Amino acid sequence: MVEDKKNNEELTDAEAELYDRQIRLWGLESQKRLRAAKILLIGLDGFGAEIAKNIILAGINAITFLDHRDVTNLDRCSQFFVPKEDIGKNKAEASLPRAQNLNPMVNVNADTAKVDDKPDEYFGQFDVVCATHCTITQLKRINRVCREQKVKFFAGDVWGSLGYTFADLLEHEYAEDIVQTRKVQIPESGEPMVKEKFESITVTEKHTDIFVPFEVILYVPKSSLPKESEIYHMMLIMLNYREKYGDDPQPNERGSENLKNIASQIIEKYELENTIDHLIENDLYAQVSPVCAIVGGVMAQEIIKAVSQKGTPHNNLFVFNPDTLCGKILKLGH
């Protein structure tokens, strides 16, 4: 949780004017929590760019882009921060100028180091860590370190036209506005009779949710999964592929035996038969821009809710299905 002591300083006139509509939406205290928040975003693909865009516009204090990779032609599909002439340059640094231009009041920084080279204490300087394009080993390690240092952790990815987001907010307190209807009596002027009518009032309720670490949702038995969990299984396939081979399958590897072998292990473990064959044969390569916008928008929304402590968070997995073009929230590992 972002400490309240960070929120004592009032917004400047310029900030109050810029964030006026947001303050009306979620309140001054929530905006002040956002203004105090420091975010680490790992991975600057198209998905990461969408996340960054939304939380920068929301008015956080600072965001650090951590990515050691260089811009490639594949980034042209969805990474709108990077101009064409920056192909071959570092992704974090190439994304910096356009990201900063979105909101001069936010401190945007680039870090070109590898995430594996960062010591545990590095992650403790942030209020939220959001990890994309990481292996299972990396996600487990970063989530463990975040838990030890009381830092809220998010993970997510987009593969082609499917994607997911995950949240571990530890023990998270938040407020939710509930609209209630009540009956009131109105006296009629000059008459002893009264009229009854219904009016709506908004009541703020406080809640606490408990979250589980990322590794717990990787080993959910079939009996505990809800129906229509195809994207959960696809998430496992793609993460296990990245874990084994160090990266995602490329467009020129379409239909590769490596992907089929990883998929067959998950299919056999969960007794899926041919239920996800069409997804495995689908477009899992690069990142489709509209899907980055959807799933990245959801991730940014969840980060904003977590930092502002306003609104019910997704606990804990959100998956986007390209067949139905719908998202679904799964609560796993509880």
N, C-alpha and C positions, 0 to 999 in steps of 0.2 A: 504494500500500500504506500502511496506517496504521502509522506508525513505532512500533517497540517501546518507544521511550523514553516514549511516552504511557501505557504499560501498567505502569509500575513501581509505581504507587500501588495498594495493596490495596483490595478491595471493603469497604465498610462492612458491619457486621452486618445492617443493614436490607436492603442490596442482596443480600447472600449469601442471606438468607432469601427475598426476593422472587424471585430468579432461580435458586433451588436446582435446579429441574427442568431448566432450560436448561443450567446448569453440568454437571449429570450427563449431558446429551445431547452437548454439544460441547466441554466442558472449560473450565477456569478461564481459561486464556490467551485463548481465543476470546471469552469473555464480557467480558474486560477490553478487548479490541480493540473490541468493540461499544460498551462504555461510553465509549470515547474518541472515537467517530466523530461527525462533524458532517455532516448530510445536508441538501441543498437539494432540495425537491420543488416542481417547477414545474407548476402546474395542479391545482386542487382540485375536479374533477368527482367523480362517484361512483367512478371508477377510482382517482383520486388519493387519495380518502378511504380506500379499502381498503388501498392501499400504506402510507399513514401509520399506520393502525390497527395493522398487523402489526409495523412496525419500531419504533413507539413501545412496544408491549408487549414487544418483544425486549430493550429496555433500552439504546438508543443514548444518546449524550451530549446531542445537540441536533438539532432539525429545524426548518428554516425553510420556511414555506409562502409561495410567491411566486405571486401571482395578482392582476391588476388588475381582473378582471371582477366583476360583481355576480351575486348569487344570482337564478336565474329559476325559473319553475314546472317547467321540465324537470329541474332538480336534485332535485326531489321524488321522481324515479324511483329514485335510487340514492345520493344524497349524504346519508348518515345523520348527519353532523356538524352539519348546518344545520337548525335548527328552522323550522317553517312561518312563524313571525312575522318571520324574518330575510330574507325575499324582498325584494330591492332593495338589500341591504347587500353590502359587499365579501365575496367568497368566502373569502379567506384569513382575514380578521378574524372572520367569522361562524363559521368552523370551529374557531377557537382554543379556546374554553372546553371543549367536549366532548372535543376531542383531548387537551387537557392533563389532563382528569380520568381518562383511561385510565391514566396513569402519572405521578404527581407528581415522580418522580425524573428525568424527561426535560424538558429545556428546549424548549418549543414556542413558536416565534415566527412572527409574520405580517408579510409585506411586501406592500404594495399597489401597488408600482411595476410598470411594464411591463418584461418581460424584455429588450426591445430597448434600454431606457434604461440597463441595467446595464453598466458598464465591464468589460473583460476581467478585471481583477484581482479583481472581486467574486466570481467563481466559484472563485478560488484558495484562499479561506478554508475550503472544504468538502473533505471526504474523498470524498464521492460526490455527483454531481449526477444527478437523475432528472427527465427532461423529458417532460411529457405535454401534449397539446393544443397542440403547436407546429407551425409550418410547416416545410417542408423547409429553407428558408433559415435559419431559426432553429436547427434541429437541427444543420445543418452548422457554423454559427458556434459554437454552444455546445460541440459535440464537439471542434472544432479548438482552442478555448481550453482545454478540459479536458486535451487531449493535451499542450499546451504546458506546462501547470502540473501535470502528473502526477496529475490527478484522475480517478477512475473515473466513467464516463458510462453512463447508462441512458436509454432512450427507450421509449415505448409508448403505446398508445391502445386504446380500445374504441369501436366503432361499432355500435350496436344489439346484435347477438348474436355479433359476431366481434371478434377483437382480436389484438394482438401485443405482444411485448417484445423489446428489443434491448439487447445489452451490449457495451461497449468497455472492457475492463479493462486495456488496454495490454499489458504483460508481467506476467502475474499468477502469483504463487506460492501454492500451496495444499497442504493436507494432506488425505489421504483414508484412512479406516480400511477395511482389506481383511480379510475373514474368510478364513483359510486353514485347511486340514485337514492334520494331520500324523499319522504313525503312531508310537505309543509302545509300549514294551515294559514289561510289569508282571510282576515275579517272583512266582511262586506261593509262598506261605509253606510252608516245609518241603520244597519240591521243587526239583530243578534246572531244571525247565521254566519257561519264561516265556510269558505270554500277550500277544498283541498287540491293541491297540485304537486307534481313531481319536479324536482330540480336536480341537476347533476353537480357534484362537487368533486374536486380532485384531492385525494389523500395520499401523502407520501409515506410509504411503508419501507422499513429497513429489514434487510435479509442478510444471511451469511451462507455461502456455498463452500463446500470442500471439494478440492480437485485432486486428481491423481497424476503421477508422472507419466511421461510419454511411453516409457518402456512397458508399462502395465497394459496399454491398449494394443500392443503388438502381439500379445499372447492370449487373446480372448477365445475361449472355446466356442465351437459352433453353436452349442446349446444356449449360449448367452447372447448371441447375435440376433437382432431383429430380422424380420423378413426384408427382402430387397436390400441386401448388404453387398451388392456387386462391386460398388466403388471402394468399399473397405478392402475387399480382396484384391482389387486392382492396385490400391495404394500399397499393400504388402508386396505385391509382385514388383512394382517399380522401385520401391525402397530396397528390396532385397537384391535387385539387379544392380542398383547403384552401389550397394554395400560390397558386392562381389567384384564388380568391374570398375569401380571408381568414378563412373559417370553414367549418364542416361544413354539409351540407344539413340543413334543418329539416324537421320532420314535415309542414308545409304545402307543402313543395317536393317531395313524393313524386313520383317519375317525371319530374323536371324534365329539360329538354333539356340544361342545363348538365352534369348528372351523366352523361347518356347520351353527350355529346360527349367528356368526359374518358375515360369507360370505353371508347369506341370506339377511341381512340388506343392504349390499352394492349392491347386485344384485337387490333388490327391489328399492333402491334409484335411481339407474342408469338405471333401466329397461333393464337389461342384459339378462333376460330369462336364456337360458342354454349355453350361448356363452363362459363362463369361467369354466364350470363344469369340463372339462378335466384337467384344471390347478389346481383346488382345489383338485382333486383326485390324482394329480401328487406327486412327491417326494418333499415335502416342509420341510424336516427334516434334521437337521445338515447342513453342507455346503459342496458342491461338489467342490473338489479341482480345476478342470479346470475352473469352473465358477468364483471361487475366483480369479484365475489368470487373467481372462479377465476383470471382473468388478473392481477388485483391481488395475489392470494396468491402467484402464481408470481413476479411482479416483486419483491415483498417478500422472498421466499425467496432470490432471486438476490442482492439487495442484502445480506442477512444473510450469505450465503456469501462474498460478495466481501470484506466488512469483516472477518469473523471468520477468513477464510482457511481455512475448513473445508468440505470437500466440493467435488465437481467442478462448475464453473459451466457454464451454457449458453453455448456458443460457436458462434453468436452470436445467432440469431433463433429466437424461440418464437412459433408461430402457433396460434390456437385456432379450430377449424372448427365452426360451428354445425350443419352437416349430420351430422357424426359425433359431436359433443360430445366431441371428443378434441383434445389438443394435440400439436404436432409440433415437433421441434428441427431447424432447418436451419443448416448451417454454410456460409455464403456468402462469396465474395470472397477465399478463401484459394488 
